[in-house]
Amino acid sequence: MILLRRLLGDVLRRQRQRQGRTLREVSSSARVSLGYLSEVERGQKEASSELLSAICDALDVRMSELMREVSDDLALAELAQSAAANEPVPTPVRPRLGSVSVAGVPPERVTIKAPAEAVDVVAA
C-alpha cells in the first residue's frame, strides 16, 4: 500500500537536505516543533495544509512544486507496484485544452508550451 504521508515526508526531507539545512533550522523557521516535523518527514504524522504551507515557506519552496514532486513519486510507486503485481498500467488522462483555466482568460486564448521539464501556461 502506498502512503501519501510517507511520500510527502520523503519529498520534504529531500528538499531540506538539498538546502543543507537541519530539522532544527526548518522547524524554527516554520514555527513547528522539531519532533513533529521529524514525524512528518518520516511519514508518521499527516500534515495539515496550514502546516505544509508553513514548512514550504520555511524551505522557500512553492507548495505546488512540493506537490508536483510528490505526484511524480506517487506515479513511480504506482508503476512499481503494478509491475510487481504484473498488472496492466493505466494510461494517465490528460486534460483537454478547453478545461484549462487561467485567471479569467478564455480557454481558446490559452496556449500550453511543454519544454522538457515543465509546463508553462501562457495567456495569448
N, C-alpha and C positions, 0 to 999 in steps of 0.2 A: 504494500500500500504506500502510495506517495503522499507525504505530508507537506502541505503548503507551508506550514510554520517552520519546518526544517529547512526547506529550500530558501525561504526568506531569510532565516538566520544565517545560512551559508553565504548568501549574497551580501548581507550586512557585514559579516566578518571579512569577506574578501575586500569590500570597499574600504573598511577601516585599515586593514593590513596593507593595501596598496598605498595608502597615505602614510604608512609607518607610524600610526597612532595607537595608543594604548586604550584599553577598555576604560581606564580611569579618566583619560582626557575626553573621550567621547561622552561618557556618562555625565561628566561635569558640564560639558557644553550643552548636552541635551536636557539637563536637569532631571535625570532619571538615576535611580540607584545603580551602582556598579553591579550588584548581584542580579538585579532584574534584567539589565542589559545583557549580562552574561547568559542568563537563561533564555532570552530571546534569541541570541546568536546560536545557542545550542539546540534551538527548536523545542525547548521545554515549555515556553510560555507563548501564548497567542498575543501578538502586539495589536493594540488598538490603532485606528487611523491617526489619532492625535499623537500617540507615542511614535508611530512611524514618521510622522511629519517632523517631530522634534529631533529624531535621530537623523533624518535626511538633512535637516537644517544644520545640525552639528557636523555632519560629514560633508556639507556643501554639495549635496547630490540631489538632483530632482527626483521626486517620488516616481515620476513616470519612467525615468531611467532605471531606477531600482526595480520597479515592477516589470519593465521590459526584460531585464536580466533574469528575474525570477521566472518569467514566462518562457524564456529561452531554455532555462534549466529544466523547467517542468516538461517542455516538449521533448527534450533529450531523455529525461527519465521515463516518459511515456513510451518513447520509441524503444528504449532498452527493455522496459517491462514487456512490451508487445513482442519484441524479438525473442525474449527469454521464454515466453509462453507460446511462441510460434503462431501468433495471431496476425491477421492482416492489419496493416496500419492504415487508419482512415486518412483521407486527404483533407487538409485544412480548407475551410471555406473562406474565400477572400471576399471582402465587401465590394459591392458594385460602386462605381464612381458616384452614382446618384445618392448613395447612402452616406457619403462624406459630408460633414457639416463643419464649416469654418466661420465662426463669429459673424453670422448674418450674410455671408457671401453665398449666392445661389449655387447649387451643386454643379450646374453647367459651366460656371466660371472658375471651377477649382481644377487645378492640374496636379497630378501626383508625379513627382520625379523620384526615381528609385536608384540612388547611387549604390555602390557595392555594399555599404554597411548600414545605411539609414534610409528612411523615407521622409522626404520633405514635402509638406503640403504648402502650396503657393497659390495665393489668390491671383487670378488672371486679370 
